[in-house]
Amino acid sequence: MISQQEILFFQDLFQKAPNSIFLHIDNNCSDIKKILEDFIGIIDGVLKYKDFQTLNLERFRLTARDFEYVVVSNCLKDLTNKDKFIQEIYHSLENSANIILIEEKKNNNLLEMIGILDRNDFRATNSIDIFENFNLAIAKKMHMWGNGL
């Protein structure tokens, strides 16, 4: 169970700008989904949701520069080509947009999460210890850095 304080810390990662467009790619992490849905309702934003279990990863494509935030929860452990997946997300983000990776701490893959983001031209990568049971890594797509054109 995620505490109210953890929820508030998580929500503080996002700008409270109306009409912000979020994408949540989720692999059975209903707590995070609920937090995002509630937050989107408060800011009058848009949340697009993709269930990782139903994705066809070979045909996984996103529209370029569509999202201000992409939250990927508990998916990395089930990916064979993590870089390809993250690169597709990279292109779907607007310039100066953020990606947030959330994985259960029991997966013990925080360093892998940070490495994937760094390898795929995300900048200002940080891990933030918000949740008791989840690791969180956040990074930014920067205009004119790497592939951020």
Residue pairs with C-beta under 8 A, 6 or more apart in sequence:
1 31
2 31
2 35
2 131
2 133
3 132
6 130
6 131
6 132
7 35
9 128
9 130
10 35
10 130
10 131
10 136
11 35
11 39
13 98
13 100
13 128
13 138
14 20
14 22
14 39
14 43
14 69
15 68
16 42
16 43
17 43
17 45
17 68
18 43
18 44
18 45
19 44
19 45
19 46
20 43
20 45
20 46
20 68
20 69
21 45
21 46
21 48
21 66
21 67
21 68
21 69
22 36
22 40
22 45
22 46
22 47
22 48
22 67
22 68
22 69
22 70
22 71
23 47
23 48
23 49
23 50
23 62
23 66
23 67
23 69
23 70
23 71
23 89
23 92
24 32
24 33
24 36
24 47
24 48
24 49
24 50
24 70
24 71
24 73
25 50
25 52
25 55
25 70
25 71
25 72
25 73
25 75
25 89
26 32
26 33
26 49
26 50
26 51
26 52
26 73
26 74
26 75
27 51
27 52
27 53
27 73
27 74
27 75
27 78
28 53
28 74
29 73
29 74
29 102
32 71
32 73
32 102
32 134
33 49
33 73
36 47
36 71
37 47
39 45
40 46
40 47
48 67
52 74
52 75
52 78
57 79
57 80
57 81
57 85
60 85
60 88
61 88
62 88
62 89
62 91
62 92
63 92
64 91
64 92
65 91
65 92
65 93
65 94
65 95
66 92
66 93
66 94
67 92
67 93
67 94
67 97
68 93
68 94
68 97
68 98
69 97
69 98
69 99
69 100
70 89
70 92
70 93
70 97
70 98
70 99
70 100
71 99
71 100
71 102
72 89
72 99
72 100
72 101
72 102
73 102
73 103
74 102
74 103
74 104
75 85
76 82
76 101
76 103
76 107
76 109
76 112
76 113
76 116
77 103
77 107
77 109
79 85
82 116
83 116
83 119
83 120
86 99
86 116
86 117
86 120
87 120
89 99
90 99
90 120
90 121
90 122
90 141
90 147
91 147
93 99
93 141
94 141
95 141
95 142
95 143
95 148
96 140
96 141
96 142
96 143
97 140
97 141
98 138
98 139
98 140
98 141
99 117
99 122
99 138
99 139
99 140
99 141
100 136
100 137
100 138
101 113
101 116
101 117
101 136
101 137
101 138
102 131
102 134
102 135
102 136
103 109
103 110
103 113
103 134
103 135
104 133
104 134
104 135
105 133
105 134
105 135
106 133
107 135
109 135
110 127
110 135
110 137
113 127
113 135
113 137
114 125
114 127
114 137
117 125
117 137
117 139
118 125
118 139
121 141
121 145
121 146
121 147
121 148
122 139
122 140
122 141
123 139
123 140
123 141
123 142
123 145
123 146
124 139
124 140
124 142
125 137
125 138
125 139
126 137
126 138
126 139
127 135
127 136
127 137
127 138
128 136
128 137
128 138
129 136
130 136
141 148
142 148
143 149
